[in-house]
Amino acid sequence: MRIPLKRHSVVPLYQQIEAYLRQGILSGSLAANTRLPASRQLARDLGVNRITVENAYAVLETDGLIYSRMGSGTYVLSPDPLLVIPKDQPGATWPLWQQGLELRSSKPRSSVEIKKASRHPELISFASGIGDAHLFPAEDFRKVLQTVMRRDGIAALDYGEPNGHAPLRETITHILASQGLQTRAENVLVTAGSQQALSLVSQLLLKPGDVIMVESPTYSGALELFRALGFKVVAVPVDRQGMQVEALEKLLQQHHPKLIYTIPTFHNPTGTCLSTSRRIELIVLADRYNIPILEDDFVGDLRYEGRSQPALKALDPGGRVIYVSTFSKILMPGLRVGFLVAEGPIYQRLVDFKRVNDLATSTLIQRALEVYVTVGRYQSYLRRSCQTFRKRRDTMLSAMQRYLPAGIDFDPPHGGLFIWLQLLENLSSTKLLSFAWEEGVDFSPGNGFFIDQTGGDHWLRLNFVAQSPDQIEEGIKRLGRALKRLMAAP
Amino acid sequence: MRIPLKRHSVVPLYQQIEAYLRQGILSGSLAANTRLPASRQLARDLGVNRITVENAYAVLETDGLIYSRMGSGTYVLSPDPLLVIPKDQPGATWPLWQQGLELRSSKPRSSVEIKKASRHPELISFASGIGDAHLFPAEDFRKVLQTVMRRDGIAALDYGEPNGHAPLRETITHILASQGLQTRAENVLVTAGSQQALSLVSQLLLKPGDVIMVESPTYSGALELFRALGFKVVAVPVDRQGMQVEALEKLLQQHHPKLIYTIPTFHNPTGTCLSTSRRIELIVLADRYNIPILEDDFVGDLRYEGRSQPALKALDPGGRVIYVSTFSKILMPGLRVGFLVAEGPIYQRLVDFKRVNDLATSTLIQRALEVYVTVGRYQSYLRRSCQTFRKRRDTMLSAMQRYLPAGIDFDPPHGGLFIWLQLLENLSSTKLLSFAWEEGVDFSPGNGFFIDQTGGDHWLRLNFVAQSPDQIEEGIKRLGRALKRLMAAP
């Protein structure tokens, strides 16, 4: 045990030891039943006389903070609740460099905290970015973990290859091919969710102050990332055919972005798909202006109707598009396994950069996923998900027709997770949210999806896959009530 | 299934579909037994006539690439090996931005590849930075995973809290307190290994071009990270009492670093401990010059003899030191769970930055660790590890006396994982490595631990904990042979 001692202090050493342990016990950081070192051992550790330690222990024992069991050792007792030191932040003065950080931090109070404060007993949430946790095959996965731990033993707990478990990378190529995107395991990099993939790619290609081009609106988590990394974010507007590629060339000439980030299929938050002609034009333009494309295909497979569009990556003549996807949306988000596909020199650079950032992604989870996610199982899981999600979308659309007042505008999405709703121009989704929480329903207000976190205030995003049909029905009913209250408000 | 089609091409659509699937099957990306969509479905997906798809399938079936089973569907066959397209990189011309990346990449061929090439059937490695995988309690951990999956179900697979699973953070504070460092769960951030903690802290506090101060030599993975992030790395030399803090003030005035990165206890690679007076002086200096300290305490608990030193964090008057540690070194590296401790405004900034980088670290693993790593279990595991590792250190030291030629210099380490060896001035550890591989032993040559990857060529690092005593004996014998060959070489 390492205890800081002031050897030239007027406070005797035994009192310093006693005070340090007392502080730990009363503040709760030294937990009840923690075994303290034998006095002989602690004396050796600290380079003090054994009597010094024994004196310190004796005082603590007299005060009922520790107890000795003959032949077994000395243990911490639960302190008398009256004595416990409150866990308040000590009245420390932070060093100057910390005060600077405080000023720069302009993060609003997180919506989680606010929601907790609103305290509706049974909030129905359409705010999430993921699927329905109740559909996740947790029990099957438990068995797979067992199989893997029994089969691989300690190998399952080793660092593994820096670009990902090879058989999992192979499986990923087979799944992608079964969905129409052909690639090779040597071009796949397994990441800690697709969020890490976005982080690695953008950091490798941009430095702070560089320009990144995104759709407006776009995935809020990407915007937060790009802001945190100090990039200048420039937006291309989105219409019903996705990114307005016609407007892109002028923006490229004007801003010289280092990267184009796009969600071409079932876009987050709007749900639109980039048309085929725009896909081709986007690749041509990026090539002409020598700009890499980062394609976020987070739910490209979740199509419920309409004609499919090839991934941008499938149109890539070679090394132009970096493709990012994930298992999180249809399987288990907590596994934190995503992947990217890239060719050319950037691939090895990404592998190296991933390695210096976190060495590797849990091999155990990778091995388990590899066993669990066969192509056949993925295909049938996807089929079932599409059926379930299509029904939920239809439930939500019909509930919207019944319960929402007139003047709401939206396009029914052909796939993905989200409905993107436009309120009347004079209505604010931020204000709607307070009413909604009171009624017991939650959604994502539009502002978070825009680069300056403004300009989207009459928009909102609803996740239609995360709740059961009954909950969807009830949630939209509540949203209708909230909207009527908002429209009636002064 | 998404297949890119050129609708105005002279190539008929059925041939485009057929060619795309054929390419996938022959290149192996479309795996055998993958089910293809029903022709009606694929026709709908692609917006083509059903006959078009049927024609494509018919050609593929005639060529023995797919087969249909009545009522079940159409499946991919294993292609005739003679037809398989080699997996070579296509002769693509990379876009200009990729060529730029290629030029910037100066990474030497990885040592893993070289080692594979050396092909000794039973290489004994003293090169690793971790413990002995065979001591990892894989079977116990398997049972714990089961318990957690049964107990928590889908909750174990959710995103979890952005700063880490609360009970695990509580456990971490109890373990730290049992080792003499008192902190609170609200100041702990769980990360993907300590490597991610280093990455988050340094990125938050520095931008490319900023100066970071490190010990010379220091942990190679930190150097690689700082280089990859574009920081200017300035070194403070290390002697037998650790960082030469006396030299620090002048360097601080000269270089204005934004962060001091240090491994004060059982330093990597030298194994030294910073003396108490230097610890205090370091804190005072950092405070005077308003510079944060990043303390990497990767094996602070693994002490085999001598007096303990308090962690720098334990001497921190508040918010000066950011403390990083990990379970990887004594438990299971593949779990990828580390943590940091920080107070003040930087804590929330780090939580936010972690969230935008990868959302969260696998909750399943965090929950399992929380159940597995009780304070008592950690303490007894630590006790056993110290006993085992002390014996292995002694085995290595005595083998070195017997098998290594005279003129080798080193200090027997009092803890940690490494012995840092100095060869005679005219001998190169890089050259020694070739002989060592031929003899069947591996180590880490010194250059990788120095900021310019030079200046350490007569140093080498041996890990004394990762091999069994028999292997240590044999490995050092081989190293002795390699050294004699090197000394005899012209």
Interface residues (C-beta under 8 A of the other chain):
Chain A: M1 R2 I3 P4 L5 R7 Y20 Q23 G24 S27 S29 L30 A31 N33 T34 R35 R44 D45 L46 G47 K87 Q89 P90 A92 T93 W94 P95 L96 W97 Q98 Q99 L101 E102 S105 K107 I130 A133 H134 F136 A138 E139 F141 R142 L145 Q146 M149 R150 G153 I154 A156 L157 D158 Y159 G160 T173 H174 L176 A177 S178 Q179 G180 L181 Q182 T183 R184 E186 T191 A192 G193 Q195 Q196 S199 L205 K207 P208 G221 E224 L225 A228 G230 D287 N290 I291 P292 G300 R303 R307 S308 Q309 P310 A311 A314 L315 P317 G318 G319 R320 M332 P333 G334 L335 R336 E343 G344 P345 I346 Q348 R349 D352 F353 R355 V356 N357 D358 L359 A360 T361 S362 T363 L364 I365 V375 G376 Q379
Chain B: M1 R2 I3 P4 L5 Y20 Q23 G24 S27 S29 L30 A31 N33 T34 R35 R44 D45 L46 G47 K87 Q89 P90 A92 T93 W94 P95 L96 W97 Q98 Q99 L101 E102 S105 K107 I130 A133 H134 F136 A138 E139 F141 R142 L145 Q146 M149 R150 G153 I154 A156 L157 D158 Y159 G160 T173 H174 L176 A177 S178 Q179 G180 L181 Q182 T183 R184 E186 T191 A192 G193 Q195 Q196 S199 L205 K207 P208 G221 E224 L225 A228 G230 T276 D287 N290 I291 P292 G300 R303 R307 S308 Q309 P310 A311 A314 L315 P317 G318 G319 R320 M332 P333 G334 L335 R336 E343 G344 P345 I346 Q348 R349 D352 F353 R355 V356 N357 D358 L359 A360 T361 S362 T363 L364 I365 V375 G376 Q379
